[in-house]
Structures are given as C-alpha cells and as structure tokens.
Amino acid sequence: MAWAMKAMQHAEVYYKLISSVDPQFLKLTKVDDQIYSEFRKNFEKLRIDVLDTEELKSESAKEKWRPFCLKFDGIVEDFNYGTLLRLDCSQGYTEENTIFAPRIQFLAIEIARNREGYNKAVYTSVHDKEEEKEGNHGRGKGADSAQAEEKGANREREKAKTNKGEEKEKEANKEIRKSSEIAI
C-alpha cells in the first residue's frame, strides 16, 4: 500500500511538472539522452501518444522490454520501481488511463513524449485555461489598441511564467528525487 501511495505522489508531481513547464525542455534524469536513444533504437515504431497495453504487458512485449530495462540496472536509481504511466498522454492520471510500469519504462516513454512534443498538449491546455480565466474578468471586447496592449501584457506574463516554470521544474525535480529516496 505504501508503494502505491508513493507511486501516486510521484504521478501527481510529474503531472504538475509537465503542466507548468514546457515538457520539451524537461530533464528527468542525468541520463535522459541515453534512455531516449536506447528506447528509440529498441522501440522505434512504438506509438507513444496513446499506448497499447499489449505492447507493454503481453508476454512477447515483456520479452522485448526486459533486456531494455536491465540495461539501466545500476545506471538509473530504482529502475524497476513501480510507477504509474498514463496510456493517453493528452489526459491525466485516471483509473482508466493509468497502468503500473517499471520506473525505466515510465522514464523512457515520458522522455520520448516530452522530446517528441506529445506532452505539450497537457502544458498548452493548462495554460489556455489560465489565459481564459485572466481574460474573462468582466471586460468586453475593446478596440484594436486595447487588444494590442493585451497581447503585449500576455507576452510579459509568458516571460514571467517561463522564469516561474524553471523554478517549478527545479522544485518538482527535487520532489521526485525526494519521493524516490523515501521509497527506498
């Protein structure tokens, strides 16, 4: 039960991270490049936007995944620790959209989703909702100059969000490391 709670905490931290920082710039481990290149070398045709559980959990899939995972024993801490993995990367962690997977499988798929732009949908949808809230505070449609002024203000907010996002990324990475250490 304790490891399931830790897995859920890890999932929540990770989802907050990809919601607040552009995922293409995230670094989940010190060996992201190695994980990504090995993953794509071994699973070049694996569809990662919406995962098929058969390609992860069937006996034939396990035969392919096992050697990949074992390559990271001693390289990635807790490489085989149980984590939660979203099946459809455009959605959050729900009972229907989540499976248990070894940590290295989670890392490989999520690093690929980040680098290939699939997780950008989460980041964009969260930021679109924030902009809607900011834009709907009782103001009607204004003249072109008001719209231009608002666009300039939006650019300034985006710059500030980027700086805040970098800070949130550092904090979230600390949380992920801390939850991994506690799990040991």
C-alpha positions in Angstrom: 0.0 0.0 0.0 2.8 2.4 0.8 4.5 1.9 -2.6 1.2 2.6 -4.3 0.8 5.9 -2.4 4.4 6.8 -3.4 3.6 6.0 -7.0 0.6 8.2 -6.8 2.5 11.1 -5.3 5.2 10.7 -8.0 2.5 10.8 -10.7 0.9 14.0 -9.2 4.3 15.7 -9.0 5.2 14.7 -12.6 1.8 15.9 -13.9 2.2 19.2 -12.2 5.6 19.5 -13.7 4.5 18.9 -17.3 1.6 21.2 -16.7 3.7 24.1 -15.5 6.9 23.8 -17.7 7.1 23.2 -21.4 7.8 19.5 -21.4 10.3 19.7 -24.3 12.8 21.3 -22.0 12.4 18.9 -19.1 15.3 16.7 -18.0 14.0 13.8 -15.8 17.4 12.1 -15.2 21.1 12.7 -15.7 21.0 10.0 -18.5 17.9 11.2 -20.5 19.9 11.2 -23.7 21.0 7.6 -23.2 17.5 6.4 -22.2 15.9 8.1 -25.2 18.4 6.8 -27.7 18.2 3.2 -26.4 14.4 3.4 -26.3 14.0 4.6 -29.8 16.7 2.1 -31.1 14.7 -0.7 -29.5 11.2 0.6 -29.9 11.4 2.9 -33.0 7.8 2.2 -34.1 6.1 2.1 -30.7 3.2 4.6 -30.7 3.7 6.7 -27.5 0.8 9.2 -27.7 -1.8 6.5 -26.9 -0.2 3.4 -25.6 -1.5 -0.1 -26.3 -1.2 -2.2 -23.2 -0.5 -5.3 -25.3 2.8 -3.6 -26.4 3.8 -3.2 -22.8 2.3 -6.1 -20.9 1.9 -9.1 -23.2 4.4 -12.0 -23.0 6.1 -11.0 -26.3 6.3 -7.4 -25.2 7.8 -8.4 -21.9 10.5 -10.3 -23.7 11.4 -7.1 -25.6 11.2 -4.8 -22.6 13.1 -7.0 -20.1 16.6 -6.6 -21.8 15.9 -2.9 -22.3 15.1 -2.4 -18.7 18.0 -4.4 -17.4 20.5 -2.2 -19.4 19.7 0.5 -16.8 20.3 -1.5 -13.7 22.9 0.4 -11.8 22.6 3.4 -14.1 19.1 4.6 -13.2 18.2 4.5 -9.5 15.2 2.3 -8.7 15.0 1.4 -12.4 12.4 -1.3 -11.7 10.4 0.5 -9.0 6.7 0.5 -9.7 5.3 3.8 -11.2 2.1 5.0 -12.8 2.1 5.5 -16.5 -0.6 7.3 -18.5 -1.9 5.4 -21.5 -3.1 8.5 -23.4 -0.7 11.4 -22.9 -3.3 14.0 -23.6 -5.2 13.0 -20.4 -4.4 13.0 -16.7 -4.0 10.2 -14.3 -7.3 8.4 -14.0 -8.1 4.8 -13.2 -9.0 4.1 -16.9 -5.9 5.9 -18.2 -3.3 4.5 -15.9 -1.2 1.3 -15.7 1.6 0.3 -13.4 5.0 0.1 -15.1 8.7 -0.1 -14.1 10.3 3.2 -13.5 12.6 2.9 -16.5 9.7 2.1 -18.8 7.9 5.2 -17.4 11.1 7.3 -18.0 11.7 6.0 -21.5 8.1 6.7 -22.6 7.8 10.1 -20.9 11.2 11.3 -22.1 10.1 10.4 -25.6 6.7 12.1 -25.2 8.4 15.2 -23.9 11.1 15.3 -26.7 8.7 14.5 -29.5 6.1 17.1 -28.3 3.3 14.8 -27.2 3.1 16.1 -23.7 2.9 19.7 -24.9 -0.9 19.1 -25.1 -1.1 19.0 -21.3 1.0 22.1 -20.9 -0.9 24.0 -23.5 -4.4 23.1 -22.2 -3.5 24.2 -18.7 -2.1 27.5 -19.9 -5.1 28.1 -22.3 -7.4 27.7 -19.3 -5.3 30.1 -17.2 -5.4 32.7 -20.0 -9.2 32.3 -20.3 -9.5 33.0 -16.6 -7.3 36.0 -16.9 -9.1 37.3 -20.0 -12.6 36.9 -18.6 -12.6 39.3 -15.7 -15.6 41.4 -16.7 -14.0 43.1 -19.7 -15.8 43.3 -23.0 -14.1 43.4 -26.4 -12.1 46.5 -26.8 -10.6 48.4 -29.7 -7.6 47.2 -31.6 -5.2 49.3 -29.4 -6.6 47.5 -26.3 -6.1 44.2 -27.9 -2.6 45.1 -28.9 -1.9 46.2 -25.3 -3.3 43.0 -24.0 -1.1 41.0 -26.4 2.0 42.8 -25.1 0.9 42.1 -21.5 0.4 38.5 -22.4 4.0 38.3 -23.7 5.2 39.8 -20.5 3.2 37.2 -18.5 4.6 34.4 -20.7 8.2 35.6 -19.9 7.4 35.6 -16.2 5.8 32.2 -16.5 8.9 30.8 -18.1 11.0 32.0 -15.2 8.5 30.7 -12.7 8.3 27.4 -14.7 12.1 27.0 -14.4 11.8 27.4 -10.7 8.9 25.0 -10.5 10.8 22.5 -12.6 13.7 22.6 -10.1 11.3 22.2 -7.2 9.5 19.3 -8.9 12.7 17.5 -9.7 13.7 17.8 -6.0 10.3 16.4 -5.1 10.7 13.5 -7.5 14.1 12.7 -6.2 12.9 13.0 -2.6 10.0 10.7 -3.2 12.3 8.2 -4.8 14.7 8.4 -1.8 11.8 7.9 0.7 10.6 4.9 -1.3 13.9 3.2 -0.8 
